[in-house]
Amino acid sequence: MSRSITKKIDDGILDFNFENSQGKIFASFRMNPSDAGLAARCSTAAAKIEQMRQEAPEGAGDLEKYDGKIRELIDELLGYPASETLFIAPMTPTTILPSGEMFAVYVMDAILDAVKPELEKRQKKMQAAVEKYTKKYESV
């Protein structure tokens, strides 16, 4: 009989839930803020969404044609089909919130807010580790 070894690790996965004013969760997704390529993908996706927003005519109805493109961008950004649990009618990517912001932009801001401190924290740890190992060789 084979042995099985199980190791538990803190994977750092964050669960994002979006609640409405009645306290009901209407959308969710999961993300690993320490994913090495996430910051670059965030920047690219945010720029593409902003470009789509600027290209769209003034009428909110015209934004609907960007729905599929935004879903694809979010899926690429997070590395799995997150749009399936995130953009469920009546909250589509192009839904305009009372603030005037598209829901997809609100989601991108939430992602960026989570990624930035995590990257800063890991950069500090990495810098400390580099300094620890390079200090040995300073006197050589």
Contacts in CASP RR format, 6 or more apart in sequence:
PFRMAT RR
TARGET T0000
AUTHOR 0000-0000-0000
METHOD contacts of the structure
MODEL  1
MSRSITKKIDDGILDFNFENSQGKIFASFRMNPSDAGLAARCSTAAAKIE
QMRQEAPEGAGDLEKYDGKIRELIDELLGYPASETLFIAPMTPTTILPSG
EMFAVYVMDAILDAVKPELEKRQKKMQAAVEKYTKKYESV
11 32 0 8 1.000
12 32 0 8 1.000
12 33 0 8 1.000
12 34 0 8 1.000
13 30 0 8 1.000
13 31 0 8 1.000
13 32 0 8 1.000
14 30 0 8 1.000
14 31 0 8 1.000
14 32 0 8 1.000
14 33 0 8 1.000
14 114 0 8 1.000
15 28 0 8 1.000
15 29 0 8 1.000
15 30 0 8 1.000
16 28 0 8 1.000
16 29 0 8 1.000
16 30 0 8 1.000
16 31 0 8 1.000
16 110 0 8 1.000
16 111 0 8 1.000
16 114 0 8 1.000
17 25 0 8 1.000
17 27 0 8 1.000
17 28 0 8 1.000
18 25 0 8 1.000
18 26 0 8 1.000
18 27 0 8 1.000
18 28 0 8 1.000
18 91 0 8 1.000
18 107 0 8 1.000
19 25 0 8 1.000
19 26 0 8 1.000
20 26 0 8 1.000
26 88 0 8 1.000
26 91 0 8 1.000
27 85 0 8 1.000
27 86 0 8 1.000
27 87 0 8 1.000
27 88 0 8 1.000
27 91 0 8 1.000
28 85 0 8 1.000
28 86 0 8 1.000
29 74 0 8 1.000
29 78 0 8 1.000
29 82 0 8 1.000
29 85 0 8 1.000
29 86 0 8 1.000
29 107 0 8 1.000
30 78 0 8 1.000
30 80 0 8 1.000
30 82 0 8 1.000
31 38 0 8 1.000
31 78 0 8 1.000
31 82 0 8 1.000
31 111 0 8 1.000
31 114 0 8 1.000
32 38 0 8 1.000
33 114 0 8 1.000
33 115 0 8 1.000
33 118 0 8 1.000
33 119 0 8 1.000
34 118 0 8 1.000
34 119 0 8 1.000
34 122 0 8 1.000
38 77 0 8 1.000
38 115 0 8 1.000
39 115 0 8 1.000
39 119 0 8 1.000
41 76 0 8 1.000
41 77 0 8 1.000
42 77 0 8 1.000
42 108 0 8 1.000
42 111 0 8 1.000
42 112 0 8 1.000
42 115 0 8 1.000
45 73 0 8 1.000
45 74 0 8 1.000
45 76 0 8 1.000
45 77 0 8 1.000
45 108 0 8 1.000
46 108 0 8 1.000
46 112 0 8 1.000
48 69 0 8 1.000
48 73 0 8 1.000
49 70 0 8 1.000
49 73 0 8 1.000
49 102 0 8 1.000
49 104 0 8 1.000
49 105 0 8 1.000
49 108 0 8 1.000
50 105 0 8 1.000
52 66 0 8 1.000
52 69 0 8 1.000
52 70 0 8 1.000
53 102 0 8 1.000
53 105 0 8 1.000
56 62 0 8 1.000
56 63 0 8 1.000
56 66 0 8 1.000
60 94 0 8 1.000
60 96 0 8 1.000
63 94 0 8 1.000
63 96 0 8 1.000
63 102 0 8 1.000
64 92 0 8 1.000
64 94 0 8 1.000
66 93 0 8 1.000
66 94 0 8 1.000
67 87 0 8 1.000
67 92 0 8 1.000
67 93 0 8 1.000
67 94 0 8 1.000
68 93 0 8 1.000
70 87 0 8 1.000
70 93 0 8 1.000
70 94 0 8 1.000
70 104 0 8 1.000
71 83 0 8 1.000
71 87 0 8 1.000
71 93 0 8 1.000
72 83 0 8 1.000
74 82 0 8 1.000
74 83 0 8 1.000
74 86 0 8 1.000
74 87 0 8 1.000
74 93 0 8 1.000
74 104 0 8 1.000
74 107 0 8 1.000
75 81 0 8 1.000
75 82 0 8 1.000
75 83 0 8 1.000
77 111 0 8 1.000
78 111 0 8 1.000
83 93 0 8 1.000
86 107 0 8 1.000
87 93 0 8 1.000
87 103 0 8 1.000
87 104 0 8 1.000
91 103 0 8 1.000
92 103 0 8 1.000
93 102 0 8 1.000
93 103 0 8 1.000
93 104 0 8 1.000
93 107 0 8 1.000
94 102 0 8 1.000
94 103 0 8 1.000
94 104 0 8 1.000
95 102 0 8 1.000
95 103 0 8 1.000
96 102 0 8 1.000
96 103 0 8 1.000
97 103 0 8 1.000
97 106 0 8 1.000
99 106 0 8 1.000
END
